[in-house]
Amino acid sequence: FLTHPNSWTAYAMQWFKLSRVLRMLKVVMNMDGYTRNGPILLTFTITYFFFLGHLIACGWFILGRIQYENGVAGWITYHLQMNNYQITADVIYEDELQRDFYSAALYFIMTIFTTVGFGNISPWNVQEQIFCVVTMLVSAFSYAIIFGSATSIIMRMGAHQSRFLDQQHDLELYAAVNKFPLALRNRMEDYFLLLLV
């Protein structure tokens, strides 16, 4: 009964599996040591953006699939018509079209996330419109977090580099004023570079 495509138990099991995946957020929250490094934090943030896009695309696909199974015209019906597929009851279960539907769903969600919105895939009914409104709200916050984090990381990296150059200049000035021998200056510079890098 779990493998039947129309089984609500199968959908419930898929959502249960999804809740286990969401436990990864707890792991990410405990990665303070790694997130102090700017590029790693930026990579985590971008990965979170794509993972969130994947989850919402799966939700968009499941919504379209449920509506198609119930005979409600939605984005999947429109997608089949636009790509000249024969509309039958079982067309939605073909393996080739599963990939096509997922890529179309991911494409649509990413156009919402990036606020591009080409319009070639769009909501057709009230449920899809509500789903899109919620997605737009979530994506607006995600988009703000990503750009805010990226700006913060780049500014911190710039401040770190500026502080490094100031300290290097002070060290060179101190060595020049006190007339240190060249060998000692080189050793001091090497030690300074070793400490900061």
KOLPA-663469 format. One record per residue (C-alpha): residue number from 1; x, y, z. Coordinates in Angstrom, 1 decimal. Layout:
N
NUM_X_Y_Z
...
! end
This chain:
197
1_0.0_0.0_0.0
2_3.0_2.4_0.4
3_4.0_2.1_-3.3
4_0.6_3.0_-4.7
5_1.0_6.4_-6.3
6_-2.3_7.8_-5.0
7_-1.8_6.6_-1.4
8_-2.0_9.3_1.2
9_0.1_7.1_3.4
10_2.9_7.3_0.9
11_2.7_11.1_1.0
12_2.7_11.1_4.8
13_5.8_8.9_4.8
14_7.6_11.2_2.4
15_6.9_14.2_4.7
16_8.0_12.1_7.7
17_11.3_11.5_6.0
18_11.6_15.2_5.2
19_11.3_16.0_8.9
20_14.3_13.8_9.6
21_16.3_15.8_7.0
22_15.4_19.0_8.6
23_17.3_17.9_11.7
24_20.4_18.9_9.7
25_19.5_22.5_10.7
26_20.4_21.6_14.3
27_23.9_20.5_13.1
28_24.4_23.7_11.1
29_23.5_25.8_14.1
30_26.2_24.0_16.1
31_29.0_24.8_13.6
32_30.1_28.0_15.1
33_33.8_27.2_14.7
34_33.4_26.7_10.9
35_31.1_29.7_10.4
36_33.6_32.2_11.6
37_35.5_31.8_8.4
38_33.9_34.1_5.8
39_34.0_31.9_2.6
40_32.7_28.8_4.5
41_29.8_30.8_6.0
42_29.0_32.1_2.5
43_29.1_28.5_1.1
44_26.7_27.3_3.9
45_24.4_30.2_3.1
46_24.3_29.5_-0.6
47_23.8_25.7_0.1
48_20.9_26.6_2.4
49_19.4_28.7_-0.4
50_19.6_25.8_-2.9
51_18.3_23.3_-0.3
52_15.4_25.5_0.5
53_14.7_25.9_-3.2
54_14.8_22.1_-3.7
55_12.3_21.6_-0.8
56_9.9_24.2_-2.1
57_10.2_22.8_-5.7
58_9.3_19.4_-4.4
59_6.3_20.9_-2.7
60_5.3_22.7_-5.9
61_5.6_19.5_-7.8
62_3.6_17.5_-5.2
63_0.8_20.2_-5.2
64_0.6_20.0_-9.0
65_0.6_16.2_-9.0
66_-2.2_16.0_-6.4
67_-4.2_18.5_-8.4
68_-3.6_16.6_-11.7
69_-4.7_13.3_-10.0
70_-7.9_15.0_-8.8
71_-8.7_16.4_-12.3
72_-7.9_20.1_-11.3
73_-6.2_22.1_-14.1
74_-3.0_23.5_-12.8
75_0.6_24.2_-13.7
76_1.2_20.5_-14.7
77_-1.7_20.5_-17.1
78_-0.4_23.7_-18.7
79_3.1_22.3_-18.8
80_1.9_19.2_-20.6
81_-0.1_21.2_-23.1
82_2.8_23.6_-23.8
83_5.2_20.7_-24.5
84_2.7_18.9_-26.7
85_2.3_15.8_-24.4
86_-0.7_13.7_-24.6
87_-2.8_14.3_-21.5
88_-3.8_11.0_-20.0
89_-4.3_9.8_-16.4
90_-1.0_7.9_-16.2
91_1.2_10.4_-18.0
92_2.3_12.0_-14.7
93_3.9_8.7_-13.6
94_6.3_8.3_-16.6
95_9.9_8.4_-15.5
96_11.0_10.8_-18.2
97_8.4_13.3_-17.3
98_9.2_13.0_-13.5
99_12.6_14.7_-14.3
100_10.9_17.2_-16.6
101_8.4_18.1_-13.9
102_11.0_18.4_-11.2
103_13.3_20.6_-13.4
104_10.3_22.8_-14.4
105_9.3_23.1_-10.7
106_12.9_24.0_-9.6
107_13.2_26.4_-12.5
108_9.9_28.1_-11.5
109_10.9_28.3_-7.8
110_14.3_29.7_-8.6
111_12.7_32.4_-10.8
112_10.5_33.3_-7.8
113_13.6_33.2_-5.4
114_15.6_35.5_-7.6
115_12.6_37.8_-8.3
116_13.0_37.3_-12.1
117_9.6_35.7_-12.8
118_9.6_35.0_-16.5
119_6.0_33.9_-16.5
120_6.2_30.8_-18.6
121_5.2_28.7_-15.6
122_2.7_30.3_-13.3
123_0.0_29.4_-10.8
124_-3.4_28.5_-12.4
125_-5.7_28.2_-9.4
126_-6.2_29.4_-5.8
127_-4.1_26.7_-4.1
128_-1.2_27.4_-6.5
129_-1.5_31.1_-5.9
130_-1.5_30.7_-2.2
131_1.6_28.4_-2.4
132_3.3_31.1_-4.6
133_2.5_33.9_-2.1
134_4.0_31.9_0.8
135_7.0_31.0_-1.4
136_7.5_34.7_-2.3
137_7.5_35.7_1.4
138_10.0_32.9_2.3
139_12.2_33.7_-0.7
140_12.2_37.4_0.1
141_13.6_36.7_3.6
142_16.0_34.1_2.2
143_17.2_36.5_-0.5
144_17.8_39.3_2.1
145_19.7_36.9_4.4
146_22.0_35.8_1.6
147_22.8_39.2_0.4
148_23.2_40.6_3.9
149_25.5_37.7_4.8
150_27.5_38.1_1.7
151_27.9_41.8_2.2
152_28.9_41.3_5.9
153_31.4_38.6_5.0
154_33.1_40.7_2.3
155_33.2_43.7_4.6
156_34.8_41.6_7.4
157_37.3_40.2_4.9
158_38.2_43.7_3.8
159_38.5_44.9_7.4
160_40.8_42.0_8.3
161_43.0_42.7_5.3
162_43.1_46.4_6.1
163_44.1_45.7_9.7
164_46.8_43.3_8.5
165_48.3_45.9_6.2
166_48.2_48.5_8.9
167_50.0_46.2_11.3
168_52.6_45.2_8.7
169_53.2_48.9_8.0
170_53.7_49.6_11.7
171_56.1_46.7_12.0
172_58.2_48.0_9.0
173_58.2_51.5_10.4
174_59.3_50.3_13.9
175_62.1_48.2_12.3
176_63.2_51.2_10.2
177_63.2_53.7_13.1
178_65.2_51.4_15.3
179_67.6_50.5_12.5
180_67.3_46.7_12.8
181_69.6_44.7_10.6
182_68.0_43.3_7.4
183_68.2_39.7_8.6
184_66.3_40.5_11.8
185_63.7_42.5_9.8
186_63.1_39.6_7.5
187_62.7_37.2_10.4
188_60.2_39.6_12.1
189_58.2_39.9_8.9
190_58.2_36.1_8.4
191_57.0_35.6_12.0
192_54.3_38.3_11.6
193_53.1_36.7_8.4
194_53.1_33.2_10.1
195_51.0_34.5_13.0
196_48.3_36.3_10.9
197_47.9_33.8_8.1
! end
